[in-house]
Amino acid sequence: MNIERVSFVTKPKVVVFDLYDTLLHDIKFDFNSVLLYLHEEILSKDIDKFEFLNYAATYWKELYDSRDKDNIEVAFDEELLDFKNKYGFREEFPMEEILLNCALKMNSIELFEDTIFILEYVNKLGIPVYLLSNAIFKKEVMKKIINRYDLEKYFENIHFSADYKLRKPHQDLFKVIFEDIKKDNDSIENSQIYFIGDNFEADVKGAANFGFTPIFINRSNNKYINDKGFIEIEALSDLMQIII
């Protein structure tokens, strides 16, 4: 754990967490299973499977692939609505139900063993906690995902990129969380907000560029990625040595 700089940085007044591979282990991502689910159970029965899969793999894949270049988020509800308009649904299924099923099929996830422990620890210190995560599903769906693990109660508020059509490290997305935090503490400074995440480009450098204090959770112990000397931990539980 690289905590050499901890004594020289401002102690946190707010802690913001990323979600995937920070609080929740993203075991497997499988977009094809979502498309098969839609074809087999949701879309009109006479839709040609290969024509549908080819359409999704060209038009929508190009949009998703471009996100890393421009940091513009593509929300999955727009894709689903496009499929509905183009192919039709076999029944009038509730969109939120379909979106939740898609989210559950897309990501196989589990809690890291120290997630609840550290969230409770930070809460007991009286430090407000927020969530800011890249996700192609909007807040109402993601609330259902995190509440399968009873997580929402730990946060003052939760924010997801799909609701703003921006992805980290876009600075306007960090501005969203900063302005939300300032509603409760107008005097807070950027550096007093700790941002904990696993993605070095999106979470760590993105947060640092906005002026937050980033903490890089480096579970893979990659010795070469952190070339800026940011605070680095190997597990969430290591935060105990930093935020007190």
C-alpha positions in Angstrom: 0.0 0.0 0.0 1.5 3.3 -1.1 0.4 5.8 1.6 3.6 7.8 1.8 1.8 11.0 0.8 -1.2 10.6 3.2 0.3 12.8 5.9 0.6 15.6 3.4 -2.9 15.7 2.0 -6.1 17.2 3.4 -8.2 14.7 5.5 -11.6 14.0 3.9 -14.8 15.8 4.7 -16.6 13.7 2.0 -15.8 10.3 0.5 -17.1 9.4 -3.0 -16.9 5.8 -4.3 -16.9 4.3 -7.7 -19.1 1.2 -7.9 -17.9 -1.6 -10.3 -14.7 -3.2 -9.2 -14.5 -0.8 -6.3 -17.5 -1.8 -4.1 -18.9 -4.5 -6.4 -16.7 -7.2 -8.1 -17.7 -7.3 -11.8 -17.1 -11.0 -12.3 -18.3 -11.2 -15.9 -19.8 -8.9 -18.5 -21.9 -10.5 -21.2 -23.8 -8.3 -23.5 -24.8 -11.1 -25.9 -26.9 -12.7 -23.2 -29.0 -9.5 -23.1 -29.5 -9.5 -26.8 -30.6 -13.2 -26.8 -33.0 -12.5 -23.9 -34.6 -9.7 -25.8 -34.9 -11.8 -29.0 -36.3 -14.8 -27.2 -38.6 -13.2 -24.7 -39.3 -9.6 -25.5 -39.2 -8.7 -29.2 -41.9 -9.7 -31.7 -41.7 -13.4 -32.4 -41.2 -13.1 -36.2 -38.0 -11.1 -35.9 -35.0 -12.8 -37.6 -32.4 -13.5 -34.9 -29.3 -12.9 -37.0 -30.7 -9.7 -38.6 -31.4 -8.4 -35.1 -28.0 -9.4 -33.7 -26.2 -7.9 -36.7 -28.1 -4.6 -36.3 -27.2 -4.5 -32.6 -23.5 -5.4 -33.3 -23.1 -2.7 -35.9 -25.2 0.4 -35.1 -25.2 0.2 -31.3 -21.7 -1.3 -30.9 -20.3 1.6 -32.8 -22.0 4.0 -30.4 -20.7 2.1 -27.3 -17.2 1.8 -28.7 -17.0 5.6 -29.2 -17.6 6.3 -25.5 -14.0 5.9 -24.6 -13.0 8.6 -27.1 -15.5 11.3 -26.3 -16.6 10.2 -22.8 -20.2 10.6 -23.8 -22.4 7.9 -22.2 -24.9 5.8 -24.2 -27.9 4.9 -22.0 -29.3 1.4 -22.5 -32.9 2.6 -22.3 -32.3 4.5 -25.5 -31.2 1.2 -27.2 -34.1 -0.7 -25.8 -36.5 2.0 -27.1 -34.9 1.8 -30.5 -35.4 -2.0 -30.5 -39.0 -1.5 -29.5 -39.7 1.0 -32.3 -37.8 -1.0 -34.9 -39.0 -4.5 -34.1 -41.9 -4.2 -31.7 -42.6 -6.1 -28.4 -44.6 -9.3 -28.3 -46.4 -7.9 -25.3 -46.5 -4.5 -23.5 -43.9 -5.4 -21.0 -43.0 -2.6 -18.4 -39.8 -1.0 -19.6 -38.3 -0.8 -16.1 -38.8 -4.5 -15.7 -37.0 -5.3 -19.0 -34.2 -2.9 -18.1 -33.6 -4.5 -14.7 -33.6 -8.0 -16.3 -31.1 -6.8 -18.9 -28.8 -5.2 -16.2 -28.9 -8.5 -14.2 -28.1 -10.6 -17.2 -25.4 -8.3 -18.4 -23.2 -8.2 -15.3 -22.4 -11.1 -12.9 -21.4 -9.3 -9.7 -20.7 -9.8 -6.1 -19.8 -7.7 -3.1 -16.1 -7.5 -2.1 -15.7 -9.0 1.3 -14.8 -5.6 2.9 -17.4 -3.4 1.2 -20.0 -3.3 4.0 -17.3 -3.1 6.6 -15.7 0.0 5.1 -19.0 1.7 4.3 -20.1 1.3 7.9 -16.8 2.4 9.2 -16.9 5.7 7.2 -20.5 6.3 8.2 -19.6 5.8 11.9 -16.9 8.5 11.5 -19.6 10.9 10.4 -18.2 11.4 6.9 -20.8 11.8 4.2 -20.5 9.2 1.5 -21.6 9.5 -2.2 -21.5 7.2 -5.2 -20.5 8.2 -8.7 -20.2 5.4 -11.3 -20.1 4.9 -15.0 -23.1 2.7 -16.0 -25.2 2.4 -19.1 -28.3 2.0 -16.9 -29.9 5.0 -15.2 -30.4 5.6 -11.5 -33.8 3.9 -11.1 -32.5 0.6 -12.4 -29.1 0.9 -10.7 -30.9 1.6 -7.3 -32.5 -1.9 -7.7 -29.1 -3.4 -8.4 -27.3 -1.9 -5.4 -30.2 -2.6 -3.1 -29.9 -6.3 -3.8 -26.9 -5.8 -1.5 -28.6 -3.2 0.7 -26.1 -0.5 -0.2 -28.1 2.6 -0.9 -28.6 3.4 2.8 -24.9 4.2 3.1 -25.0 7.0 0.6 -26.1 10.6 0.8 -26.8 10.4 -2.9 -26.0 8.2 -5.9 -25.1 9.3 -9.5 -24.7 7.3 -12.7 -23.3 8.4 -16.0 -26.3 7.3 -18.0 -28.5 9.9 -16.4 -26.1 12.7 -17.6 -24.9 11.2 -20.9 -21.4 11.7 -19.7 -18.7 9.3 -18.6 -15.8 9.7 -16.2 -13.2 11.1 -16.7 -15.4 13.9 -18.2 -15.0 16.8 -15.9 -18.6 17.8 -16.1 -19.6 14.5 -14.4 -17.3 15.3 -11.4 -18.9 18.7 -11.4 -22.3 17.1 -10.9 -21.2 15.3 -7.7 -19.3 18.4 -6.5 -22.4 20.6 -6.8 -24.5 18.0 -5.1 -22.1 17.8 -2.2 -22.0 21.6 -1.9 -25.7 21.7 -1.3 -25.0 20.4 2.2 -21.6 22.0 2.7 -21.1 25.1 0.7 -17.6 25.8 2.2 -16.1 22.5 1.2 -13.0 22.5 -1.0 -12.3 20.1 -3.9 -9.3 18.6 -2.1 -11.4 17.7 0.9 -13.4 15.2 -1.2 -11.7 11.8 -1.5 -12.6 9.8 -4.6 -12.0 6.0 -4.4 -11.9 4.0 -7.6 -10.2 1.2 -9.5 -9.9 2.7 -13.0 -6.8 4.8 -13.1 -7.8 6.9 -16.1 -11.5 7.4 -15.4 -11.5 7.5 -11.6 -8.0 8.5 -10.4 -6.8 10.9 -13.0 -10.3 12.2 -13.7 -10.8 13.0 -10.0 -7.3 14.5 -9.7 -7.9 16.8 -12.7 -11.0 18.1 -11.0 -9.1 18.8 -7.8 -10.5 15.9 -5.7 -8.1 13.8 -3.7 -8.0 10.4 -5.6 -7.3 7.1 -4.0 -6.4 4.3 -6.4 -7.6 0.9 -5.4 -5.1 -1.4 -7.1 -6.2 -4.9 -6.3 -4.1 -6.4 -9.2 -1.0 -4.8 -7.7 0.0 -3.3 -11.0 3.3 -1.6 -10.1 3.7 0.5 -13.2 0.3 2.2 -13.8 0.4 4.7 -10.9 3.1 7.0 -12.4 1.8 10.1 -10.6 2.3 8.9 -7.1 -1.3 9.0 -6.1 -2.4 7.4 -2.8 -2.8 3.7 -3.5 -4.5 0.9 -1.6 -4.8 -2.8 -2.3 -8.2 -3.3 -0.5 -11.0 -1.2 0.7 -10.1 -2.0 4.3 -6.8 -0.1 3.8 -8.9 3.1 3.8 -8.9 2.9 7.6 -5.3 4.0 7.7 -6.0 7.0 5.5 -9.2 8.7 6.4 -9.0 8.7 10.2 
